[in-house]
Amino acid sequence: MENVLTRKIAQNLRKIRIKKGLSQEQVAEMSGMHWTYYSRIERALHKDISVRRLKNITDAFGVTLNDVVY
């Protein structure tokens, strides 16, 4: 189940980022993390993302956690 959620979050982050016209590097900078870390999240390779980091990303996007999880 965790892998399904990880992939869903990754897909939603990518969709939102593209819709907002942002690069992975821009999102990473806005979220306070290295771009390679963000890239791994978006590719569902980082399985243990904390709620705090996810909240930093959603704040950068101007969306809610629900927008990313569901």
C-alpha positions as a Markdown table, in Angstrom:
| # | Residue | x | y | z |
|---|---|---|---|---|
| 1 | Met | 0.0 | 0.0 | 0.0 |
| 2 | Glu | 2.8 | 2.4 | 0.8 |
| 3 | Asn | 4.3 | 2.1 | -2.7 |
| 4 | Val | 0.9 | 2.9 | -4.2 |
| 5 | Leu | 0.6 | 6.1 | -2.1 |
| 6 | Thr | 4.2 | 7.0 | -2.8 |
| 7 | Arg | 3.6 | 6.8 | -6.6 |
| 8 | Lys | 0.3 | 8.7 | -6.3 |
| 9 | Ile | 2.0 | 11.5 | -4.4 |
| 10 | Ala | 4.9 | 11.6 | -7.0 |
| 11 | Gln | 2.4 | 11.7 | -9.9 |
| 12 | Asn | 0.4 | 14.5 | -8.3 |
| 13 | Leu | 3.6 | 16.6 | -7.5 |
| 14 | Arg | 4.7 | 16.3 | -11.1 |
| 15 | Lys | 1.3 | 17.3 | -12.5 |
| 16 | Ile | 1.1 | 20.3 | -10.2 |
| 17 | Arg | 4.7 | 21.4 | -10.9 |
| 18 | Ile | 4.2 | 21.2 | -14.7 |
| 19 | Lys | 0.8 | 23.0 | -14.5 |
| 20 | Lys | 2.5 | 25.8 | -12.6 |
| 21 | Gly | 5.3 | 25.9 | -15.1 |
| 22 | Leu | 8.1 | 25.2 | -12.6 |
| 23 | Ser | 11.3 | 23.2 | -12.9 |
| 24 | Gln | 12.3 | 20.6 | -10.3 |
| 25 | Glu | 15.1 | 22.9 | -9.4 |
| 26 | Gln | 12.8 | 25.8 | -8.7 |
| 27 | Val | 10.4 | 23.7 | -6.6 |
| 28 | Ala | 13.4 | 22.4 | -4.6 |
| 29 | Glu | 14.7 | 25.8 | -4.0 |
| 30 | Met | 11.3 | 27.1 | -2.9 |
| 31 | Ser | 10.9 | 24.1 | -0.6 |
| 32 | Gly | 14.4 | 24.4 | 1.0 |
| 33 | Met | 15.9 | 21.2 | -0.3 |
| 34 | His | 18.4 | 20.0 | -2.9 |
| 35 | Trp | 17.0 | 19.5 | -6.3 |
| 36 | Thr | 18.2 | 15.9 | -6.5 |
| 37 | Tyr | 16.2 | 15.1 | -3.3 |
| 38 | Tyr | 13.1 | 16.6 | -4.8 |
| 39 | Ser | 13.7 | 14.8 | -8.1 |
| 40 | Arg | 13.8 | 11.5 | -6.2 |
| 41 | Ile | 10.5 | 12.3 | -4.5 |
| 42 | Glu | 8.9 | 13.1 | -7.8 |
| 43 | Arg | 10.1 | 9.8 | -9.3 |
| 44 | Ala | 8.8 | 7.9 | -6.3 |
| 45 | Leu | 12.4 | 6.8 | -5.4 |
| 46 | His | 12.3 | 8.5 | -2.0 |
| 47 | Lys | 10.0 | 6.3 | 0.1 |
| 48 | Asp | 10.4 | 8.0 | 3.5 |
| 49 | Ile | 9.4 | 11.6 | 2.8 |
| 50 | Ser | 8.4 | 13.4 | 6.0 |
| 51 | Val | 5.2 | 15.2 | 6.4 |
| 52 | Arg | 7.2 | 18.4 | 7.1 |
| 53 | Arg | 9.0 | 18.1 | 3.7 |
| 54 | Leu | 5.8 | 17.4 | 1.9 |
| 55 | Lys | 4.2 | 20.4 | 3.6 |
| 56 | Asn | 7.1 | 22.6 | 2.5 |
| 57 | Ile | 6.5 | 21.4 | -1.1 |
| 58 | Thr | 2.8 | 22.0 | -1.0 |
| 59 | Asp | 3.4 | 25.5 | 0.5 |
| 60 | Ala | 5.7 | 26.3 | -2.4 |
| 61 | Phe | 3.0 | 25.2 | -4.8 |
| 62 | Gly | 0.3 | 27.0 | -2.9 |
| 63 | Val | -1.8 | 23.8 | -2.6 |
| 64 | Thr | -2.9 | 21.6 | 0.3 |
| 65 | Leu | -1.7 | 18.3 | 1.4 |
| 66 | Asn | -5.0 | 16.8 | 0.2 |
| 67 | Asp | -4.3 | 18.1 | -3.3 |
| 68 | Val | -1.1 | 16.0 | -3.4 |
| 69 | Val | -2.3 | 12.9 | -1.6 |
| 70 | Tyr | -5.7 | 12.4 | -3.2 |
